[in-house]
């Protein structure tokens, strides 16, 4: 690789490039590529962190060639950056570099050209963090174990009870085994599962082995349940309203959500509009026909809009959004990402610096400098921002205790068991009353009158 790079350098007249003066247009603040406008030494000291990946990159190349830069900040009235392509900017011959992470377009091939790409980027989707566990009715029951696991446990108890009954019938023919009806056989394994113990244990070794193995399984299940229950309230979880781009399109169709996008990143719309994938065609229909989109000036403003309203989905650079979602507890990222692109640095097509810049940018990527600058920015964001969670979405217990809302599932189970017990008791009383009435009618028919029962009081001597 080093040999190839040296071979390419031989075709570049480096001496003619030295001591040059280049004009750099900074069209927007776009962390982590351009972090702030004022790039003076005093401003950098005041800000206390890197001016941005692109600025670091071009200044590193500038040191190699002893270049000086004149930074020109966004002036819409002169350059019309947001209203036209790079072609118009470079056609004026007033700009040598545009400090912007750009995607190459079809209409930028006459006057403009891109350097070698310096980063591969996805478009991420950010939403406001939803309320956690909006329905706590069965939270304490269904979160540690899903309904599927509970159903499998129930099936295991029923099948094991059937097996015990069948084996009891077979073994009783050759061995004096404890006799169980089917209900009692099933109740044996239910008692084992809830660690109740058995009032009548089987006497054969085969049945005892099955009960012992069931006991070991129940210990494991209960330990897993307890561990999941502890993790449930020790680890933050979000119940996301959507997970993929398909869910995003469905949510846009319902009218509840709108897309937020940075005004200067409309290349994302170009890719969506030109895509032949059905899901992007549906997304483009929501954007172009139903106008489910709004624009912001920069990504920071977009994040603030998302924090204030739960009706927005912010489309932006995945690395940038992921970094801010780590420190801003009011926002979260959707698992899916879209629109993979390579980002490059725009320069005039006839620029003598273009080959050298492309070569050095490729070296920066190979040597890991780009990754280092990106990680430096992430570390800075993580170190300077405190976690600001939204109390409306925080369901963690105060002072280390679980709230009634979180534990209500256990009380609902107890309530239902008591209802079943009362209904069963009522049915038994009705049956007993019907039996007594039947006996009285039978006795009245045959003219039999039961003799009164005399209770003899026992006297102590």
C-alpha positions as CSV (number, residue, x, y, z in Angstrom):
1,X,0.0,0.0,0.0
2,X,2.8,2.4,0.9
3,X,4.5,1.6,-2.5
4,X,1.3,2.4,-4.4
5,X,0.9,5.7,-2.5
6,X,4.5,6.7,-3.3
7,X,3.9,5.9,-7.0
8,X,0.9,8.1,-7.1
9,X,2.8,11.0,-5.4
10,X,5.4,10.9,-8.2
11,X,2.8,12.1,-10.6
12,X,2.0,15.1,-8.5
13,X,4.1,18.3,-8.6
14,X,4.2,18.8,-4.8
15,X,6.6,21.8,-5.0
16,X,4.1,23.8,-7.1
17,X,1.4,23.2,-4.5
18,X,3.4,24.5,-1.5
19,X,2.9,27.9,0.1
20,X,-0.5,28.3,-1.5
21,X,-3.5,30.2,-0.2
22,X,-6.9,28.5,-0.3
23,X,-10.4,29.9,0.3
24,X,-12.6,27.5,2.3
25,X,-16.3,28.0,2.4
26,X,-18.0,26.8,5.7
27,X,-21.7,26.6,4.7
28,X,-23.0,25.3,8.0
29,X,-22.3,23.8,11.4
30,X,-22.5,20.1,11.0
31,X,-21.1,18.1,14.0
32,X,-18.8,16.2,14.0
33,X,-17.6,17.5,10.6
34,X,-17.7,21.2,11.4
35,X,-18.4,22.0,15.1
36,X,-18.4,25.8,15.1
37,X,-17.8,28.8,12.8
38,X,-15.1,30.9,14.5
39,X,-11.9,29.0,13.9
40,X,-9.4,31.5,15.4
41,X,-6.9,30.3,18.0
42,X,-8.7,32.2,20.8
43,X,-12.1,30.7,19.8
44,X,-10.7,27.2,19.8
45,X,-9.2,27.7,23.3
46,X,-12.6,29.1,24.5
47,X,-14.5,26.2,23.0
48,X,-12.0,23.6,24.3
49,X,-12.6,21.0,21.7
50,X,-11.9,20.1,18.0
51,X,-13.3,22.5,15.3
52,X,-14.5,19.4,13.4
53,X,-13.3,16.4,11.4
54,X,-13.2,18.3,8.1
55,X,-11.3,21.2,9.5
56,X,-8.8,18.9,11.2
57,X,-8.4,17.1,7.9
58,X,-7.7,20.1,5.7
59,X,-5.4,21.7,8.3
60,X,-3.4,18.5,8.6
61,X,-2.9,18.6,4.8
62,X,-2.1,22.3,5.0
63,X,0.8,21.6,7.3
64,X,2.3,19.2,4.7
65,X,2.2,21.9,2.0
66,X,2.6,25.0,4.2
67,X,-0.8,26.3,3.1
68,X,-2.8,29.2,4.5
69,X,-6.6,29.1,4.6
70,X,-9.1,31.9,4.4
71,X,-12.3,30.7,6.0
72,X,-15.4,32.2,4.5
73,X,-18.6,31.6,6.5
74,X,-22.0,31.0,5.0
75,X,-23.3,34.0,3.0
76,X,-26.5,33.1,1.2
77,X,-26.8,36.3,-0.7
78,X,-23.4,35.8,-2.4
79,X,-23.0,32.1,-2.8
80,X,-26.6,30.8,-2.6
81,X,-25.3,27.6,-1.1
82,X,-28.7,26.4,0.1
83,X,-30.5,27.3,-3.1
84,X,-28.1,25.9,-5.7
85,X,-25.6,23.1,-6.3
86,X,-21.8,23.1,-5.9
87,X,-21.6,23.9,-9.6
88,X,-22.7,27.5,-9.1
89,X,-20.3,28.0,-6.2
90,X,-17.2,26.7,-8.0
91,X,-18.2,28.4,-11.3
92,X,-17.6,31.8,-9.7
93,X,-13.9,30.8,-9.1
94,X,-14.0,32.3,-5.6
95,X,-13.9,29.1,-3.5
96,X,-11.3,26.4,-3.5
97,X,-12.8,24.0,-0.9
98,X,-16.3,23.5,0.6
99,X,-15.9,22.3,4.2
100,X,-18.9,20.0,4.0
101,X,-19.4,16.3,4.1
102,X,-21.1,15.8,0.7
103,X,-22.5,13.1,-1.4
104,X,-21.7,13.2,-5.1
105,X,-24.6,14.2,-7.3
106,X,-25.1,13.8,-11.1
107,X,-25.3,17.6,-11.6
108,X,-21.9,18.2,-10.1
109,X,-19.6,16.9,-12.8
110,X,-18.8,20.0,-14.9
111,X,-17.1,22.4,-12.4
112,X,-17.0,20.3,-9.2
113,X,-15.4,17.1,-8.1
114,X,-15.2,15.0,-5.0
115,X,-12.1,13.8,-3.1
116,X,-11.7,10.2,-2.1
117,X,-14.4,9.4,0.5
118,X,-13.4,9.8,4.1
119,X,-16.3,8.2,5.9
120,X,-19.1,5.7,5.3
121,X,-22.3,6.8,6.8
122,X,-25.9,5.6,7.4
123,X,-28.9,7.8,8.0
124,X,-30.2,7.2,11.5
125,X,-33.7,7.9,12.8
126,X,-34.3,9.6,16.2
127,X,-37.5,9.9,18.1
128,X,-38.4,11.1,21.6
129,X,-38.1,8.4,24.2
130,X,-41.6,6.9,24.8
131,X,-43.2,6.3,28.1
132,X,-41.8,3.2,29.6
133,X,-44.3,0.4,30.5
134,X,-47.4,2.4,29.8
135,X,-49.5,-0.5,31.0
136,X,-48.2,-2.0,34.3
137,X,-51.2,-4.3,34.9
138,X,-49.3,-7.6,34.3
139,X,-45.8,-6.1,34.2
140,X,-44.4,-8.1,37.1
141,X,-45.8,-11.3,35.6
142,X,-45.3,-11.0,31.9
143,X,-42.0,-9.1,31.7
144,X,-39.8,-11.7,33.5
145,X,-41.4,-14.6,31.5
146,X,-43.4,-14.0,28.3
147,X,-46.8,-15.6,27.7
148,X,-45.2,-18.3,25.6
149,X,-43.0,-19.5,28.6
150,X,-46.0,-19.5,30.9
151,X,-48.0,-21.6,28.4
152,X,-45.1,-24.1,28.0
153,X,-44.9,-24.4,31.8
154,X,-48.7,-25.1,32.0
155,X,-48.4,-27.7,29.2
156,X,-45.5,-29.3,31.0
157,X,-47.5,-29.6,34.2
158,X,-50.5,-31.1,32.4
159,X,-48.4,-33.6,30.4
160,X,-46.4,-34.6,33.5
161,X,-49.6,-35.1,35.5
162,X,-50.9,-37.4,32.7
163,X,-47.6,-39.3,32.6
164,X,-47.7,-39.8,36.4
165,X,-51.3,-41.1,36.2
166,X,-50.5,-43.6,33.4
167,X,-47.4,-44.8,35.1
168,X,-49.3,-45.1,38.4
169,X,-51.9,-47.4,36.7
170,X,-49.1,-49.6,35.2
171,X,-46.9,-49.7,38.3
172,X,-49.9,-50.4,40.6
173,X,-50.3,-53.8,39.0
174,X,-46.9,-55.0,40.1
175,X,-46.1,-52.7,43.0
176,X,-47.9,-51.2,45.9
177,X,-47.8,-47.6,44.7
178,X,-49.7,-44.6,46.0
179,X,-52.8,-44.1,44.0
180,X,-53.5,-40.7,42.4
181,X,-56.4,-39.6,40.3
182,X,-55.6,-37.3,37.3
183,X,-56.3,-34.1,39.2
184,X,-54.0,-35.1,42.1
185,X,-51.3,-36.2,39.6
186,X,-51.4,-32.8,38.0
187,X,-51.5,-31.1,41.4
188,X,-48.3,-33.0,42.3
189,X,-46.3,-31.1,39.7
190,X,-48.0,-27.8,40.3
191,X,-47.0,-28.1,44.0
192,X,-43.4,-28.9,43.0
193,X,-43.4,-25.9,40.6
194,X,-44.5,-23.5,43.4
195,X,-42.2,-25.2,45.9
196,X,-45.1,-26.3,48.1
197,X,-44.1,-29.9,49.0
198,X,-46.2,-33.0,48.7
199,X,-48.5,-34.5,51.3
200,X,-48.4,-37.9,49.6
201,X,-45.2,-38.8,47.8
202,X,-44.9,-41.6,45.3
203,X,-43.1,-44.7,46.6
204,X,-41.7,-46.2,43.4
205,X,-38.2,-45.0,42.3
206,X,-39.2,-44.2,38.8
207,X,-41.9,-41.7,39.9
208,X,-39.7,-40.3,42.6
209,X,-36.9,-39.6,40.0
210,X,-39.4,-37.7,37.8
211,X,-40.6,-35.6,40.7
212,X,-37.0,-34.9,41.8
213,X,-36.1,-33.8,38.2
214,X,-39.2,-31.6,38.2
215,X,-38.1,-30.0,41.4
216,X,-34.6,-29.2,40.0
217,X,-36.3,-27.7,36.9
218,X,-38.6,-25.6,39.0
219,X,-35.7,-24.3,41.0
220,X,-34.0,-23.2,37.8
221,X,-37.2,-21.6,36.5
222,X,-37.8,-19.7,39.7
223,X,-34.2,-18.5,39.8
224,X,-34.6,-17.3,36.2
225,X,-37.8,-15.5,37.0
226,X,-36.2,-13.8,40.0
227,X,-33.2,-12.7,38.0
228,X,-35.4,-11.3,35.2
229,X,-37.5,-9.5,37.7
230,X,-34.4,-7.9,39.2
231,X,-33.1,-6.9,35.8
232,X,-36.5,-5.5,34.9
233,X,-36.2,-2.6,37.4
234,X,-32.4,-2.3,37.3
235,X,-32.0,-1.7,33.6
236,X,-33.7,1.0,31.6
237,X,-35.9,-0.2,28.7
238,X,-37.9,1.6,26.1
239,X,-41.0,0.3,24.4
240,X,-40.5,1.7,20.9
241,X,-43.5,2.6,18.9
242,X,-41.6,1.6,15.7
243,X,-38.5,-0.3,14.8
244,X,-37.9,-0.3,11.1
245,X,-38.4,2.0,8.1
246,X,-41.6,0.0,7.3
247,X,-42.9,1.0,10.7
248,X,-41.9,4.6,10.1
249,X,-44.0,4.7,6.8
250,X,-47.0,3.2,8.6
251,X,-46.7,5.8,11.4
252,X,-46.5,8.6,8.9
253,X,-49.6,7.2,7.2
254,X,-51.5,7.4,10.4
255,X,-50.8,11.1,10.6
256,X,-49.2,11.0,14.1
257,X,-45.6,11.6,13.0
258,X,-43.7,13.9,10.7
259,X,-40.1,13.7,9.4
260,X,-37.6,16.3,10.5
261,X,-34.6,16.9,8.2
262,X,-31.7,19.4,8.0
263,X,-32.4,21.8,5.1
264,X,-28.9,21.5,3.7
265,X,-29.1,17.6,3.6
266,X,-31.7,17.3,0.9
267,X,-29.5,14.7,-0.8
268,X,-31.4,12.3,1.4
269,X,-34.6,13.3,-0.4
270,X,-32.9,12.8,-3.8
271,X,-31.9,9.2,-2.9
272,X,-35.4,8.4,-1.6
273,X,-37.1,9.9,-4.6
274,X,-34.9,8.0,-7.1
275,X,-35.1,4.7,-5.3
276,X,-36.9,1.8,-6.9
277,X,-37.6,0.0,-3.6
278,X,-41.3,-0.2,-2.8
279,X,-40.7,1.0,0.8
280,X,-38.9,4.1,-0.3
281,X,-41.6,4.8,-3.0
282,X,-44.2,4.7,-0.2
283,X,-42.0,6.9,2.0
284,X,-41.6,9.4,-0.9
285,X,-45.3,9.5,-1.4
286,X,-45.8,10.5,2.3
287,X,-43.1,13.2,1.9
288,X,-44.0,14.6,-1.5
289,X,-47.8,14.1,-1.6
290,X,-48.9,14.3,2.0
291,X,-46.2,16.8,3.0
292,X,-45.1,14.8,6.1
293,X,-41.8,16.6,6.4
294,X,-40.4,19.8,8.1
295,X,-36.9,21.3,7.8
296,X,-34.5,22.7,10.5
297,X,-31.3,24.7,10.1
298,X,-29.0,22.2,11.8
299,X,-28.9,18.9,13.5
300,X,-28.8,20.4,17.0
301,X,-32.0,22.3,16.4
302,X,-33.6,19.1,15.1
303,X,-32.7,17.2,18.3
304,X,-34.2,20.0,20.4
305,X,-37.4,19.8,18.4
306,X,-37.6,16.0,18.9
307,X,-37.1,16.5,22.7
308,X,-40.0,19.0,22.8
309,X,-42.5,16.9,20.8
310,X,-43.1,13.2,20.4
311,X,-44.5,13.7,16.9
312,X,-41.3,14.0,15.0
313,X,-38.8,11.5,13.5
314,X,-35.4,13.1,12.9
315,X,-33.4,11.9,9.9
316,X,-29.7,12.6,10.3
317,X,-26.1,11.2,10.4
318,X,-26.2,7.9,12.4
319,X,-22.9,8.6,14.3
320,X,-24.0,12.1,15.3
321,X,-27.5,11.1,16.4
322,X,-26.2,8.0,18.2
323,X,-23.7,10.1,20.2
324,X,-26.4,12.6,21.3
325,X,-28.9,9.8,22.1
326,X,-26.4,8.4,24.6
327,X,-26.3,11.6,26.7
328,X,-29.8,12.9,26.0
329,X,-32.2,10.5,27.8
330,X,-35.2,12.2,26.3
331,X,-34.4,10.9,22.8
332,X,-33.7,7.4,21.5
333,X,-32.6,5.8,18.2
334,X,-34.7,3.4,16.1
335,X,-32.8,0.1,15.5
336,X,-33.0,0.4,11.7
337,X,-30.8,2.7,9.6
338,X,-31.1,3.6,5.9
339,X,-29.4,5.4,3.0
340,X,-25.8,4.1,3.2
341,X,-23.5,6.6,1.5
342,X,-19.8,7.7,1.2
343,X,-19.0,11.3,2.2
344,X,-16.4,13.3,0.4
345,X,-14.9,16.8,0.3
346,X,-16.1,19.0,-2.6
347,X,-13.4,20.8,-4.6
348,X,-13.2,22.4,-8.1
349,X,-12.7,19.9,-10.9
350,X,-9.7,21.8,-12.3
351,X,-8.1,22.3,-8.9
352,X,-4.4,21.3,-8.8
353,X,-4.8,20.4,-5.1
354,X,-7.5,17.8,-5.8
355,X,-5.2,14.8,-6.5
356,X,-3.1,15.5,-3.4
357,X,-6.0,16.0,-1.1
358,X,-7.6,12.8,-2.4
359,X,-4.4,10.8,-1.8
360,X,-3.9,12.2,1.7
361,X,-7.5,11.7,2.7
362,X,-7.2,8.1,1.6
363,X,-4.1,7.7,3.8
364,X,-6.0,9.3,6.8
365,X,-8.7,6.6,6.4
366,X,-6.1,3.8,6.1
367,X,-4.1,5.0,9.1
368,X,-7.2,5.4,11.3
369,X,-6.9,9.2,11.8
370,X,-10.5,9.7,10.7
371,X,-11.7,7.2,13.3
372,X,-9.6,8.9,15.9
373,X,-11.1,12.3,15.2
374,X,-14.6,10.9,15.3
375,X,-14.0,9.2,18.6
376,X,-12.4,12.4,20.0
377,X,-15.7,14.2,19.3
378,X,-17.8,11.4,20.8
379,X,-15.6,11.4,24.0
380,X,-16.0,15.2,24.3
381,X,-19.8,15.0,24.0
382,X,-20.0,12.2,26.5
383,X,-17.7,14.0,29.0
384,X,-19.3,17.5,28.9
385,X,-23.0,16.7,28.9
386,X,-24.8,15.4,32.0
387,X,-27.6,12.9,31.7
388,X,-31.0,14.7,31.5
389,X,-33.7,12.2,31.7
390,X,-37.3,13.1,31.4
391,X,-39.1,12.4,34.7
392,X,-42.3,11.7,32.8
393,X,-40.8,8.6,31.3
394,X,-38.8,7.5,34.3
395,X,-40.5,4.5,36.0
396,X,-37.6,3.5,38.3
397,X,-38.6,3.2,41.9
398,X,-37.9,6.0,44.4
399,X,-35.5,5.2,47.3
400,X,-35.0,1.7,46.1
401,X,-38.6,0.5,46.6
402,X,-40.9,-0.8,43.9
403,X,-44.0,1.2,43.4
404,X,-47.6,-0.1,43.6
405,X,-48.0,0.4,39.9
406,X,-45.0,-1.8,39.2
407,X,-46.1,-4.6,41.5
408,X,-49.9,-4.6,40.9
409,X,-49.7,-7.8,38.8
410,X,-49.0,-9.9,41.9
411,X,-52.0,-8.4,43.7
412,X,-54.2,-9.0,40.6
413,X,-53.2,-12.7,40.8
414,X,-54.0,-12.8,44.5
415,X,-57.4,-11.1,43.9
416,X,-58.3,-13.6,41.1
417,X,-57.3,-16.6,43.3
418,X,-59.5,-15.3,46.1
419,X,-62.4,-14.8,43.6
420,X,-62.0,-18.4,42.4
421,X,-61.8,-19.6,46.0
422,X,-65.0,-17.7,46.9
423,X,-66.9,-19.0,43.8
424,X,-65.7,-22.6,44.6
425,X,-66.8,-22.2,48.2
426,X,-70.2,-20.9,47.0
427,X,-70.7,-23.8,44.6
428,X,-69.8,-26.3,47.4
429,X,-72.3,-24.7,49.7
430,X,-75.0,-24.9,47.1
431,X,-74.2,-28.5,46.4
432,X,-74.2,-29.3,50.1
433,X,-77.5,-27.5,50.6
434,X,-79.1,-29.4,47.6
435,X,-77.8,-32.6,49.1
436,X,-79.4,-31.9,52.5
437,X,-82.7,-30.9,50.8
438,X,-82.6,-34.2,48.9
439,X,-82.1,-36.2,52.1
440,X,-84.9,-34.4,53.9
441,X,-87.3,-35.0,51.0
442,X,-86.3,-38.7,50.9
443,X,-86.8,-39.0,54.6
444,X,-90.2,-37.3,54.5
445,X,-91.3,-39.6,51.7
446,X,-90.6,-42.8,53.7
447,X,-91.8,-41.3,57.0
448,X,-88.4,-41.6,58.6
449,X,-87.4,-39.0,61.2
450,X,-83.8,-39.0,62.3
451,X,-83.3,-39.3,66.0
452,X,-81.8,-36.2,67.6
453,X,-78.1,-36.4,68.4
454,X,-77.3,-36.0,72.0
455,X,-73.9,-34.5,72.7
456,X,-72.4,-35.7,76.0
457,X,-70.1,-33.2,77.7
458,X,-66.8,-34.7,78.7
459,X,-65.9,-34.0,82.3
460,X,-62.3,-33.9,83.4
461,X,-61.4,-35.8,86.5
